[in-house]
Amino acid sequence: MKGFQAEGSYKTGRDWQVFKIQFAAENADEAREKALSTLGSRHKVKRWEIKFDSLEEIPDDQITSLMVNYMVKGE
């Protein structure tokens, strides 16, 4: 598994809410799918209401999420 960080925004009424979230995934496509699924579930937004500014793999030392750190490094 690798660590990925997604940045972007999703629509909330008239405004756009900015987000930055980290995931553990095998590749960028899987990380994008997890981001869409998680944001849609947590914030009740449709997939077309989510816009990504960046989705990139991050080095192990830049992972801040404890769950992602555990899944990537096993620590």
C-alpha positions in Angstrom: 0.0 0.0 0.0 1.0 3.6 -0.6 -0.1 6.9 0.9 -2.1 9.3 -1.2 -3.3 12.8 -0.5 -6.3 14.4 -2.2 -7.0 18.1 -2.2 -9.9 19.9 -3.7 -13.4 21.1 -2.8 -17.0 20.0 -2.7 -20.3 21.9 -3.1 -22.3 22.8 0.0 -25.3 24.8 -1.0 -24.0 27.9 -2.8 -20.4 27.6 -1.4 -17.5 25.2 -1.9 -15.9 23.6 1.1 -12.1 22.9 0.7 -10.8 19.5 1.8 -7.4 17.8 2.2 -7.6 14.1 3.1 -5.1 11.2 3.1 -5.8 7.6 2.0 -3.9 4.3 1.8 -4.4 2.7 -1.6 -2.7 0.5 -4.2 -2.8 3.2 -7.0 -4.2 6.6 -7.8 -7.4 5.3 -9.2 -8.2 3.4 -6.1 -7.3 6.5 -4.0 -9.7 8.7 -6.1 -12.5 6.1 -5.6 -12.0 6.1 -1.9 -12.0 9.9 -1.7 -15.3 10.1 -3.7 -16.8 7.4 -1.6 -15.7 8.8 1.8 -16.7 12.4 1.0 -20.0 11.4 -0.4 -20.8 9.3 2.6 -19.7 11.7 5.2 -21.0 14.9 3.7 -23.9 13.6 1.5 -22.6 15.1 -1.7 -22.8 13.6 -5.1 -19.7 12.6 -7.1 -20.2 15.4 -9.6 -20.2 17.9 -6.7 -16.6 16.9 -5.8 -13.7 18.6 -7.6 -10.1 17.5 -7.2 -7.2 20.0 -7.4 -4.6 17.4 -6.8 -4.3 13.7 -6.0 -0.7 12.5 -5.5 1.3 9.9 -3.8 3.1 11.2 -0.7 6.3 9.9 1.0 5.9 7.8 4.1 7.4 10.6 6.3 4.7 13.1 5.2 1.7 10.9 6.3 -0.1 12.6 9.2 -3.1 10.3 9.5 -2.6 7.5 12.1 -4.8 5.1 10.2 -3.0 5.7 6.9 0.4 5.4 8.6 -0.7 2.0 10.1 -1.9 0.7 6.8 1.2 1.8 4.8 4.0 1.1 7.3 2.3 -1.3 9.8 3.3 0.9 12.7 
